Amino acid sequence: MTCETGKEAWDKLKELYEGNARIKRMQILNLKRDFETLAMKEKDTIQDYYDNLMGVINKMRLMGEDVPDSKIVEKLFVSLPERFESKLSSLEDSKDISELSLSKLINSLQAQEQRRAMRNKETENAVEGAFLAKTQKQK
């Protein structure tokens, strides 16, 4: 509104837009860095890690960055803790990773996590039962 010529208005708009483009590029670079450095912690569940990962991915996609599912699958393969190593190895042996869908990978990992949690609970119950039996015998 304060510009007196069309050229002056154009220059202001150009400066404003290019500044936004520069900021957008920096935000994308920061999100890429977040994506690259993100790794699952030992205490995290698959769902927690997947939610964190997809939060970063969705922000990148909103900014116009193309992030294919195959890149996310690869990221999961290299950033999961050692407790998933056997599952990842069996998936690598049985399927072509480039053909593996993100949803199938997540479902497979969650199933393993649930089986492990059930086994741990059964083990805890067995130990607790053995402890109770031992203490009752001593009485």
C-alpha positions in Angstrom: 0.0 0.0 0.0 2.9 2.4 0.7 4.6 1.6 -2.6 4.4 4.4 -5.2 5.4 2.4 -8.3 4.6 -1.1 -9.6 8.3 -1.9 -9.6 8.6 -0.9 -6.0 5.6 -3.1 -5.1 7.1 -6.0 -7.1 10.5 -5.6 -5.3 8.8 -5.7 -1.9 6.8 -8.8 -2.8 9.9 -10.5 -4.2 11.9 -9.7 -1.1 9.0 -11.0 1.1 8.6 -14.2 -0.9 12.3 -15.0 -1.2 12.7 -14.5 2.5 9.9 -17.0 3.1 11.4 -19.4 0.6 14.8 -19.2 2.5 13.1 -19.8 5.8 11.2 -22.7 4.3 14.4 -24.2 3.0 16.0 -23.9 6.5 13.0 -25.5 8.1 13.1 -28.4 5.6 16.9 -28.8 6.4 16.1 -28.9 10.1 13.4 -31.5 9.6 15.7 -33.6 7.4 18.3 -33.5 10.2 15.6 -34.5 12.7 14.7 -37.4 10.4 18.2 -38.6 10.0 19.1 -38.4 13.7 15.8 -39.9 15.0 16.3 -43.3 16.6 14.1 -45.5 18.7 15.0 -45.5 22.4 15.0 -48.8 24.4 12.0 -47.8 26.4 9.9 -46.7 23.4 7.2 -48.8 21.9 7.0 -49.3 18.1 3.8 -47.1 18.1 5.6 -44.3 20.0 8.6 -44.3 17.7 6.3 -44.5 14.6 4.3 -41.6 15.8 7.4 -39.5 16.4 8.8 -40.5 13.0 5.6 -39.7 11.1 5.3 -36.4 12.9 8.6 -35.3 11.3 7.7 -36.9 7.9 4.3 -35.2 7.8 5.9 -31.8 8.6 8.3 -32.4 5.7 5.5 -33.4 3.4 3.5 -30.3 4.3 6.4 -28.2 3.3 6.5 -29.9 -0.1 9.3 -32.4 0.5 8.7 -35.7 -1.2 9.4 -38.6 1.3 8.5 -42.0 -0.2 7.4 -44.8 2.1 10.5 -46.8 1.0 12.7 -44.2 2.6 10.7 -44.6 5.9 11.0 -48.4 5.7 14.8 -48.0 5.3 14.9 -45.6 8.2 13.1 -48.1 10.4 15.5 -50.8 9.5 18.5 -48.8 10.6 17.1 -47.0 13.6 15.4 -49.8 15.6 17.1 -51.2 18.8 18.8 -54.5 18.9 15.7 -56.3 20.3 14.2 -56.1 16.8 17.3 -57.5 15.0 16.0 -61.0 14.6 12.7 -59.8 13.2 14.4 -57.4 10.8 16.8 -60.2 9.7 13.9 -62.5 8.9 12.1 -59.8 7.0 15.3 -59.1 5.0 15.7 -62.8 4.2 12.1 -63.4 3.2 11.1 -60.2 1.4 12.6 -57.6 -0.9 12.9 -54.5 1.4 12.2 -52.2 -1.4 8.9 -53.9 -1.9 7.9 -54.1 1.8 5.1 -51.7 2.6 5.3 -49.5 5.6 2.1 -50.7 7.2 3.2 -54.4 6.9 6.5 -53.6 8.5 4.8 -51.7 11.4 2.2 -54.4 11.9 4.9 -57.1 12.0 7.0 -55.2 14.5 4.0 -54.5 16.7 3.1 -58.2 16.7 6.6 -59.2 17.8 6.5 -56.5 20.5 3.2 -57.9 21.8 4.5 -61.5 21.8 7.5 -60.4 23.8 5.4 -58.5 26.3 3.1 -61.5 26.7 6.2 -63.8 27.3 7.6 -61.3 29.8 4.3 -61.2 31.7 4.0 -65.0 31.7 7.6 -65.3 33.0 6.9 -62.7 35.7 3.8 -64.6 36.8 5.7 -67.9 36.8 8.4 -66.5 39.0 5.9 -64.9 41.3 4.0 -68.2 41.5 7.2 -70.1 42.3 8.1 -67.5 45.0 4.7 -67.9 46.6 4.9 -71.7 46.5 8.3 -71.6 48.2 7.2 -69.2 50.9 4.1 -71.3 51.6 6.2 -74.5 51.9 8.5 -72.8 54.5 5.5 -72.1 56.8 
